[in-house]
Amino acid sequence: MPTVHLLDYVAGNVRSLVNAIEKVGFTVEWIKAPEDIFKAEKLILPGVGHFGHCLSQFSAGGYLEPIRAHIQSGKPFLGICVGLQALFEGSEEDPAIPGLGLIPGRLQKFRDDDKSVPHIGWNSANASREGLSLCGLRPTSKYYYVHAYAVAYQKGELEKLGWSAATATYGNEEFVGAIGKDNVFATQFHPEKSGAAGLRVIKAFLEGNLQTKLPDIPGAAKVRDGLTRRVIACLDVRTNDEGDLVVTKGDQYDVREKGEVGGKVRNLGKPVDMAKKYYEQGADEVTFLNITSFRNCPLADTPMLEILRRTSETVFVPLTIGGGIRDIADTDGTRIPAQDVAAMYFKSGADKVSIGSDAVTAAEEYFASGKRLSGTTAIETISRAYGNQAVVVSVDPRRVYVARPEDTNHSTIKTKFPGPNGEGYCWYQCTIKGGREGRDFDVRQLVTAVEAMGAGEILLNCIDKDGTNSGFDLELINEVKDAVKIPVIASSGAGNPSHFEEVFANTSTDAALGAGMFHRGEYTVKQVKEFLVDNGLLVRQFEANI
């Protein structure tokens, strides 16, 4: 197979990019030293996380000048995410660190007045020049973005310099989603995580089709721009009584079959097969929650690593892994910090890691210290190395009813659903250990603390709703959305497509997650999305072909 060279400085998930390159018929050779760049014909520069950290790593390794020389020689160059940002003069994310300066302009943080930051999800990449497709981009497609800083698009400015730009809109801000000129193409989105639409972009670049005539696509003029609402499939993974890894689903964390003493673990299917099925149904992301600890298994042999490796070979949307992301002692007694644990999952195919109980403990310590950051928590160390978009905090609250707000020192809401004794107010108590232990700590305290620590997203469960199929807890979601600016994923309670429409119509949640209704085959992801479209909501349409 023809070869492309890839520069990896160990920041985030590169495995999926390799899998995507191989999927479209090319093979990867790794750049291991600056002099290797001079041997490269086609060079790809992926980047995830903090602009200053990435550029500093490139500079310290002696890569910046060889990268610049490769581009100026006329050889094909593809930059992804921070790989695009590096082409510009700099970023306000780290003003002291310069970019390559090949394109005028600096990156700015999205204004967070009326939208979540980071910008996470599926958005457009529309070419600014009519009738031309920039590296396979199509106005009917959506692409996966995850970033807080962007290059603001000023119509005609880049074009005056010979660049072709494709843009996206987030709120009222139009920014550069992709840019190309001669031998250079770069994307702010992640093509390797953008399904068939992204694979098409990678294939066009590798085959040298940087700019071609846009194909005639029926209905293209009617496609809506902007960020879509995400529908996520979640798989709880554990070992069953025979020692096999299975997807299961519990009712408020009870995963054993009912009606018999010592009922077996509920087996709903194999994790890799089910993830692929949901991808082909149009799931925007897939989340694996490891609910078996694997305490007696060396970290390097953890079965979840193999699940991620195999899933990322065929599933080209973001993968999140939760469970066990903490400072641990390996089976031989070696202490492994959370950042290194996360790194192993990223290398195996994960794009995000989810932290649960340890986040509650860290948040309690944050408040106890007078809201001072320690710099040593898992959230802080992982987000500092890989960017806050790589860190999800999984929150497991339950309702505690009170007659009056003054009956508790916690943040309360007036509820439309009174308690067992007619209480008209409630607060949301944080729990740990899979909901088995409650803490004297409320959900608003937790989410504000983890946002300050560097979490990029909240996975908001609700113990009261779990397994009920009665819809999401809209009051809880609005309470959390009011407290933070980072994106929120609504979870627990989804039983039919109307519940997804209800949560998107009545809250500003950024995404919604389903599990049991998908696993049991009652509804498909495709059916949920069709229902949302019928009700006027913007979602990504699945593309089967490259």
N, C-alpha and C positions, 0 to 999 in steps of 0.2 A: 504493500500500500504506500502511496505518497506520504511524505513526512512533513510535520509541522513542529516547530520548536516552541516549547512552553517554559516560561520563567516562573518558577514557584518559589516564593520566599516564606512559605508555611504560614499563610494567613487565610484561614477559612477553608471552605470546601472546594478543593480542586479536582477531586475524583469525578464529580459529575461532569466537569468540563472535559476531562479525558474521555469519559464514556460518550459524551456527545460528539466529540471529534471522531472517535472510532465508529460511531453509529453512521456518520455520513461518509465513511470510506477512507479516512486518513489515520495515520499512526503518529504517536507523540514521541519526541525525543526531548529530554529535559536539559534545560540550561543550568549547568552546575557551577560555572565560573564565567566571569565577564568575557573572556576570550572565546567562549562557545558562541556568543552572539554573532561574531564575525563569520562563523560557519553557517549560520541559519539563513535559509531562504525566506521562509515565512515565520514570523515571530508573533506570539500571542502573549500579552501582558495582562493577566487577571489581577484584580485588587479588591480586597474586602476590608472594610473597617475605616480606621482613622487616617485621613490624608497625611498628616504629619508623620505618623508612625510608618506608613507605607513608603513615603518618599525618603524618609531617613534610612529605612532598611535598604532601599535601592542604592542610596548614596554611599552608605557604609560598606556595602558589598562591591562598590566600584562599577555599578551597572548603568548609571545614568548616561555617561558619555557614550558607551557602546550602543545603548538604545537610541540615543540621538543620531549616532552615525548610521545605524541600520535604517532609520527612517529617511535620513537625508540621502542615502544611497539609492533610494527608489524601490527597495525591497518591500513586499507586503507586510503590513503591521496591523494587528488588531488589539485594541485596548478595551478592557471590560471593567465597568464600574470605576474604581479608583484608577484603573488603566486609562480611562477617558480623562478623568480629572487631572492626571499627571501631565497631559499635553498642554494644559493652560498655565498661566503665570503663577497662580497660587490659589489659596482658599482661606476664607476667614475661619475655617476650622482650626488652622494653625498658621497664622499670618507670618510667622518667622521662617517657615520652611517654603522655599520656592519650588514651583513645578518646573517642567522642562521648558516652558515658555515658547512652545512652537505655535501656539494659538493665543492671540490677545484675549484677556478676560480673566476674571477671578470667580471662584465659586462662593455663593452666599447661602446661608441657612434659610430654609423655608420659613416664612412668617407663620406663626402658630396661633393666629388670632381666631380662626374658625375651623381648624383642621388638625388632625393628628400629625405629629412629627416624631419619628421618621415617617417618610412617605413609603408605605409598604403595600405592595399589591400589584395588580395587573392594570396597566395603563397603555395609552397609545404611543406610537412613534411615527408621526405623519411627516412625510417628506415636504419640504417647503417649496420645492419646484414641481410644478404641475406635470403629470405624465411620466415622471421618472421614479423608478424604484431604487432606493439606496440600499444595496446589498440584500435584496430580497424582502425588504420591509413592505408591508401592505396596510392600507388604511382600515381594512376589516379585521386586522389581528390585534391582540393585546399581548403585552410583554411584561415580564415580572421585574419590578423595581424594588429596591430596598436601600434607601439613602435619606440623609437629612440635609445634605448640601447639594446645590445644583448650579449650573450656568444659566443665568437668566437669558432668555432669547429676545434679542432686539432685531426686528425684521429688517433684513437686508444687510446688516453689518457683517456677518460672517460670509455671506454670499459675495460681498465686495472683494473679499480676500481669496475667493475661489473655492470656499468650502460649501458643501451641501449639508444642510442640517435637517434632521427630523425632530419634531417637537412633541411634547406632551403638556397637558394642562393639569395643574393640581390646585383646586380652588380657583382663585383668580390669577394664579401665577403660571406663565408659560415658560418652559425651560427646555434645554437641549437634551433630547433623549438619545440621539445618535448623530454622528458627524463623520463626513468623509471627504477626502480630496486625494486624487491620484492614487498612491499606493497605501494610504492611511484610512482606516475605518475604526471607529470607536463607539461603544454603546454605554450609556449610563445604566441601562437595564442589563439583566443577566440572560443572555440567549440560551445558555445551557439549562436554565430553569424556566424557560418560556415555551415548553412543549414543542409541538411540530413547528410553530411559527418561529421559535428560536433556532431550532435545528436548520430550518431553511436559511436563516441569516448566516449561520456558521458555514453551511455548505456553499453559499454564494461567495463568501469571502475566500474560502480555501480554493475554490475553483476559479478565482480571479474575476468574478462578476460583481465588481464593486458598484456599478451603476448600469441598470438596464431599463428598458421600457416597462412601465407598470402594466401588468396584464389587465385585461378587461374583466372586472369583478362585479357581477350583478349585485345591486343593492349597496354598493360601497358608499354612495352619497348619503345614505340614510343611517350609517353607523354613527353612534354617539361617541364623542371623545370623553376622556376623563377616567378617573379611577373607578374600577368596578367594585362591587361588594363580593367578598370572598366567601366561598363555601368550602369548608375544610372537613375532611374525613379523619376521624380519630380511631386508632386501634390500640386497645389495652392488650399488652402482650405479657404472658406469663407461662410458666411450665405447668402442664396438667399432671394428673396423678401418675401418668405413664412416663413422665419426664420429657414429653414433647413440647416444643414451643407452639402456643396457640393464641389466637385472638379470642378474648373473652369479653363479657360485658356483665356487670353486676347491677344489682338494685341497691343503691346507696352502699357500694363497695362490697356487697356480698356476691361473690362470683360462682357460688355452687348451686347446682340444680335443686329445685324445691321438691318437697313431697317425699323425701326419703332421708333416713338418718345417714349422715356422712355423705351427702350427695356429691357427685363428681364435679370437678371444675367444668364450667360451661364452655364447650368447644364450638366456636363459630367459624373456624377456618384457619388456614396457614397465613402468617403475616405477609410474606413476600407476594403470594398470589393475590391476596385481597388488596394490597396496596396497588398492584398493577391494574386490578379491576376498577378501582376507584379513579385512578388516573385516566383510564380509557372512558370512564363515564363523565369526565370533565372536572374532577376535583381540583381546586386551585392550590391546595397544599395537602400533604399527608402528615399526620402526627402519630408517632409511636410513643406510648407511655409504658415504660417497663415497670410492671407491678410485681416482679420477682427480683429479689435483691442480688442473686448470684454471689452471695458472700463467700462461698467456698470455691469460687472460680477465679483464677488469675485474671487481672484486668485485660490483658492482651488477648485472652481467649473468651471474653464475654460474648455470649451468643448475639447480643444486640448489635455488635460490630459487624458480624457476618450478615445479619438481616439488612443493615444499612448498605453494605457493599453490594449485595445482590439486588436490592430494590433500586439503587441508583443506576443500575445497568439498563433499566427499562422504564423508569419513572422520571420524567424530566420536568418536575415541578418541585418546589421547596419541600424538604423533609425536616421535621423537628423530632428530636428525641428527648424524652424526659425520664427521670428516674436514675438515681445514683450519681448525679453531677455534683460532686462535693469533694472536699479533702478526704482521702481515704487511706487506709492501710491495706496494702496488697497482701495476698496470702503468705508471702515470704517475709512480711513485716515492713516492707519498704513503704515509706510515706510518699503519697502521690498527691500533689496539690490539685485543686479543682480545675485550674487552667490547663494542666496537662491531661486530665481526664477528658475535658472538653475537646482538646486537640485531637485525641484519638478518635472521638466521634466525628469531628469535622473531616479528618483524613479518610474516614470510612464512608462518607457520603452525606452526613448531616449538614444542614445549613444553619440550624438554630439548636440551642440546647435549652431545655426547660428545667427550672429550679423550683422546688416546692417547699417542703418543710424547713429546709435550711434558710430560705428567704425570710420566713417568719421569725426565726431566731435572730437573724442578722438585723431585721427591722426593729425588733424589741431592743436590741443592744444600741441601735442607732438613736432611738428615742431616749433610752436610759443615759446616753452620753451627752445629751443636749443637742441632738441632731448633728453630731460630728461624724464624718466619714472616716473609717479606719483604714481604708485602702487595701484591706486584706481579705475581704469577703469574696466568695465565689463570683457574685455579680460584678463586683468592681474589677477583679483581676481578669475575668474573661472579657468583659466589655472593653477594658482598656487595651487588650491585645487584639481583639477581633471586631470591635465596634459594638455599640449597644444594640444594633439590629440583630445580633447573633444571640442575644439573651432574652428568653421569655421567662416570666415568673408565673407559675401555676398557683392560683389562689383557690382555696377550698373553704368558703364561709358557710355558716348556717345562721338562720334567723333566731334571735332571742327577743321575745315580746316583752314590752313594758307598757304600763298604763299611761305613763307620762314621760316626756323627755327628761325631766329632772330626776327620774328614778335611776338613771345611769349616767356615768361620766363619758359614755361613748356617743359617737355620732349617730343620731337616730333619724328615721324617716317616718312620716305619717303614711300608713299603709292602707291600701284598699281592701286588704285581706286580713281582717282582725284575727288575733290569736285565740287560743282555746278558751280563754276566759273573757273574750271580748276586748282584749287589749288593742288599742288603735295605733300603737307605735311599735317599731322594732329597730334593733341594731344588728349588724352582721358580724358575728363572732368568727375570728380566724381559727382554723384548726390545723393540726399537724398529724403526721402518721396516718395518712389516708383517711382523715376525718375522725379518727378514733379519739383524739385528744383536743379539747377546746382550750383556747388561751384567753386571757383577759386583755384582748387586743382586737381592735375592730378593723374592718376591711379598708376604711379610708386611711387609717394610720399605716397599714401595710403598703398599699399601692403608692402613697406619696413617698414613703421611705425608699421603696425599691426604685422608683423613678429617679430619686435623687442619687441613688447608688450607681445608676447607669443601665437599668433594665430598659429594653427597647419595646417591649410588648407585654400585655397582660393576658393570660389565658384564664378567663373568669368562669370558674365552675360554681355550682350551687348544690350543696349536699341535699337540701330540701327537695330539689327538683330532679335529682339524679334518678333515672330509671322510671320516672312517672309518666313520660310521654305527654305531659300536659302543657308544654311550651316553656320558653325561657322565662327567667325571673326578670321582668322588665324594670322593676323598681331597683333591684340590685345593680343592673347594668347602668341605669341612669345615675345612680349614686357614684359609681366608680368613674364613669365618663366625666362627671362633674369635677372629680378630684384630680385627674391627670390629663396630660396632653398626649402621652404616648398611645399608640393603637391598642384597642381592646378586642379580644375574641370572645364572643358569647358562647357559653357551653352549658350543658346539662338541661334536659327537659324536652329536646326536640323529638317530636313523634310523627310529624307529617309536614309536607311542604308549606302549609299555611303558617306554621310556627316560624319559619325563616322569613316569610313576608312580614309577619307581625313584628319581629324584632328589628328588621331593617326599617320598617315604616314608623315605628314608635320610639326608637332609640337612635343614637348616632354611632352605634357599634360599627367597627370596621370590618368585622368578619363574624361568621357564625359556624359552629361546629356540630356535626352529627356523628353518631356512633351506632347505637343499637338499631335504629330504624333502617340504616344501611346494611348492617351485618345480617339482620334477620331477613333481608330481601323484601321488606314491606314497601320501600321506595328506593329509587336510585338517585344518585347525585344529579343525573341528567333530568330526571323528573322534577327535582327541586328547582333547578335552574330554569326549566321551561315555565314553571309556575311563577317564578319571580319575573321573568320577561313578560308574561301575560299580565302581570300587575304593575308594569311600568318601571321595574328596577333594572339597573345596568349591571349585567354580569358578563363574564367572558364566555364566548362560545367555543366549544372544543373543536380543534382541528385534528383530523386523523392523519392527513398526508403532509409530507414535507414538500 
